[in-house]
Amino acid sequence: MKYFTLIVLFTLFSCGNKEDILLPKANTSIVKNIDDLSPIYIFFRTKGKDTLAEVNRKNSIISTNWILNVDKRLPLRLAIPEIMKLQQKKREEKAHKNEKAENYYSYADTIGKNLAFIPFTNVYYKISKPLNGGFMFYFKKGSDLVLINNITIRRSEILNYLYSFNFAINPKIVLVFDKNMSFEEYLQIKILTRELDTYNKEVPEEYIY
């Protein structure tokens, strides 16, 4: 099942149930095609003055690749806890576990005019203040600047800055995101800095604080 099929499924789901999800946008495609997938939706909801994240995973199958369609308006403080629950369920599954099945976020590639995906299978989220150690990247809501171990640089300069060091052993990379940042801003940062996930062999950690 290719990404075009996912678009069709998404449209049928949205129209049939009068539901809408505004997907994040970016200007590149990390992954274009995915086979054997299950779509999961995390909707943006309002109740009075409160914003809520509502999950629909009726069509999810543990042994398949999971595509998380997350509304771009949701703040991380609401979206990430729901994503963590989904991750935990899949990681703890034993009977139907498929080691090759991945988890992806979907987004709209504004240049290629197609649906695209970015994997996050191995990321472990923590809703807490990070401990000191390694290279700490602090991303603040609405800011083009990132704080790296008390030095401030532009987001676009992160990789060049990191690779300017001649480390004998690559340091641990820890990403810290403003809990009030929108999911769209978060995903755009993840696309920009995706090489950080494979910079060293340790499990990627991301803190929402």
Wavefront OBJ file of the C-alpha trace (Angstrom):
o trace
v 0.000 0.000 0.000
v 1.624 3.248 -1.155
v 1.348 6.806 0.136
v -1.316 7.647 -2.447
v -3.530 4.963 -0.946
v -3.009 6.524 2.466
v -4.180 9.863 1.091
v -7.336 8.165 -0.180
v -7.945 6.473 3.174
v -7.398 9.759 4.973
v -9.879 11.544 2.701
v -12.531 8.872 3.116
v -12.106 8.885 6.873
v -12.297 12.650 7.042
v -15.282 13.054 4.770
v -17.208 10.053 6.048
v -16.985 11.207 9.648
v -16.780 14.954 9.072
v -13.339 15.005 10.682
v -10.417 17.177 9.686
v -6.731 17.012 10.508
v -4.392 19.804 9.485
v -1.084 18.099 8.779
v 2.293 19.793 9.335
v 4.031 21.184 6.255
v 7.678 21.011 5.171
v 9.614 21.562 1.950
v 11.176 18.129 1.532
v 10.252 14.441 1.601
v 12.212 12.166 3.939
v 10.212 9.055 3.000
v 7.672 8.968 0.188
v 6.397 5.399 0.001
v 5.404 3.004 2.788
v 3.968 -0.498 2.430
v 1.824 -2.438 4.902
v 0.593 0.463 7.000
v -2.009 1.370 9.597
v -3.159 5.012 9.892
v -3.651 6.536 13.343
v -5.180 9.968 13.853
v -4.624 12.464 16.656
v -7.242 15.194 16.361
v -7.238 18.775 17.607
v -10.278 19.311 19.813
v -11.616 22.213 21.858
v -13.916 22.062 24.865
v -14.754 25.499 26.128
v -11.418 27.226 26.557
v -9.501 23.943 26.737
v -7.585 22.266 23.894
v -7.638 18.459 23.781
v -5.872 15.730 21.800
v -8.183 12.917 20.703
v -6.750 9.658 19.356
v -8.434 7.355 16.849
v -6.534 4.097 16.275
v -9.436 1.838 15.264
v -7.649 0.652 12.126
v -4.216 0.075 13.688
v -2.605 -3.365 13.451
v 0.396 -4.041 15.690
v 2.392 -5.918 13.032
v 2.206 -3.093 10.464
v 3.988 0.224 9.991
v 2.104 2.863 11.957
v 1.464 6.237 10.332
v 0.604 8.901 12.897
v -1.397 11.753 11.408
v -1.100 14.435 14.090
v -2.891 17.763 13.810
v -0.261 20.465 13.453
v -2.074 22.821 15.873
v -1.666 20.563 18.887
v 0.945 21.663 21.448
v 3.546 19.053 22.372
v 2.300 18.937 25.968
v -0.909 17.362 24.621
v 0.318 15.415 21.579
v 3.407 13.695 22.990
v 1.739 11.941 25.986
v -0.736 10.329 23.559
v 2.110 9.335 21.240
v 3.990 7.814 24.173
v 0.972 5.625 25.009
v 0.862 4.369 21.424
v 4.599 3.662 21.420
v 4.377 1.753 24.680
v 1.518 -0.407 23.443
v 3.427 -1.389 20.327
v 6.723 -1.966 22.141
v 5.103 -4.198 24.760
v 3.185 -6.323 22.260
v 4.583 -9.861 22.126
v 2.114 -12.076 20.285
v 1.964 -10.139 17.008
v 5.199 -8.155 17.194
v 6.984 -7.413 13.917
v 10.579 -6.256 14.439
v 10.631 -4.669 10.982
v 7.530 -2.523 11.544
v 8.301 1.175 11.992
v 6.466 4.252 13.266
v 6.218 7.372 11.103
v 4.777 10.866 11.327
v 3.007 12.122 8.213
v 3.283 15.624 6.806
v 2.662 17.502 3.555
v 5.625 18.201 1.293
v 4.801 21.662 -0.109
v 7.447 21.398 -2.845
v 6.775 17.875 -4.090
v 3.017 18.280 -3.521
v 2.799 14.869 -1.885
v 2.281 13.226 1.482
v 5.614 12.421 3.143
v 6.806 10.638 6.268
v 9.567 10.790 8.861
v 10.384 7.811 11.127
v 10.460 8.090 14.922
v 10.421 4.414 15.940
v 13.488 4.553 18.162
v 12.823 7.883 19.867
v 12.075 7.775 23.591
v 10.139 10.766 24.896
v 10.279 12.082 28.456
v 7.940 14.683 29.938
v 10.427 16.157 32.380
v 13.417 18.440 32.823
v 16.556 16.788 31.381
v 19.571 15.942 33.455
v 22.919 17.471 32.543
v 25.227 15.505 30.300
v 26.225 15.370 26.637
v 25.183 17.934 24.071
v 21.884 19.556 25.100
v 19.834 21.216 22.378
v 17.067 23.513 23.700
v 14.375 24.511 21.212
v 12.024 27.319 22.255
v 8.590 27.914 20.772
v 8.587 30.406 17.899
v 12.344 31.040 17.992
v 14.835 30.439 15.174
v 17.575 30.170 17.794
v 18.642 27.071 19.691
v 20.625 26.938 22.929
v 23.433 24.377 22.870
v 25.340 24.072 26.159
v 25.017 27.819 26.891
v 25.827 28.864 23.307
v 23.072 30.253 21.083
v 23.054 29.607 17.326
v 20.492 29.484 14.540
v 18.663 26.237 13.907
v 20.046 26.042 10.373
v 23.599 26.038 11.755
v 23.190 23.120 14.169
v 24.802 20.392 12.079
v 27.706 22.580 10.952
v 28.329 23.582 14.557
v 28.286 19.991 15.792
v 30.551 18.709 13.032
v 33.058 21.508 13.678
v 34.241 19.556 16.739
v 36.756 16.749 16.428
v 35.410 14.366 19.079
v 37.329 11.203 19.921
v 33.966 9.733 20.907
v 30.721 11.321 19.774
v 28.879 12.897 22.743
v 25.352 11.947 23.693
v 22.780 14.113 21.941
v 19.739 15.224 23.954
v 16.948 17.263 22.377
v 14.734 19.435 24.573
v 11.544 20.983 23.193
v 9.294 23.683 24.618
v 6.135 21.912 25.798
v 3.986 24.693 24.300
v 5.541 24.352 20.833
v 3.102 23.297 18.112
v 3.456 19.854 16.591
v 4.101 21.468 13.207
v 7.065 23.469 14.519
v 8.376 20.355 16.254
v 8.197 18.255 13.095
v 9.905 20.940 11.024
v 12.787 20.954 13.520
v 12.970 17.159 13.417
v 13.226 17.232 9.627
v 15.924 19.907 9.744
v 17.995 18.063 12.362
v 17.204 14.442 11.449
v 20.911 13.515 11.254
v 21.159 13.993 15.025
v 19.139 10.791 15.572
v 21.966 8.725 14.062
v 24.904 10.792 15.336
v 25.746 8.195 17.960
v 24.623 4.696 18.870
v 22.693 5.611 21.989
v 18.898 5.552 22.031
v 17.623 8.996 20.975
v 16.078 10.884 23.901
v 13.743 13.830 23.574
v 12.497 15.867 26.510
v 9.301 17.892 26.495
v 9.674 20.589 29.134
l 1 2 3 4 5 6 7 8 9 10 11 12 13 14 15 16 17 18 19 20 21 22 23 24 25 26 27 28 29 30 31 32 33 34 35 36 37 38 39 40 41 42 43 44 45 46 47 48 49 50 51 52 53 54 55 56 57 58 59 60 61 62 63 64 65 66 67 68 69 70 71 72 73 74 75 76 77 78 79 80 81 82 83 84 85 86 87 88 89 90 91 92 93 94 95 96 97 98 99 100 101 102 103 104 105 106 107 108 109 110 111 112 113 114 115 116 117 118 119 120 121 122 123 124 125 126 127 128 129 130 131 132 133 134 135 136 137 138 139 140 141 142 143 144 145 146 147 148 149 150 151 152 153 154 155 156 157 158 159 160 161 162 163 164 165 166 167 168 169 170 171 172 173 174 175 176 177 178 179 180 181 182 183 184 185 186 187 188 189 190 191 192 193 194 195 196 197 198 199 200 201 202 203 204 205 206 207 208 209
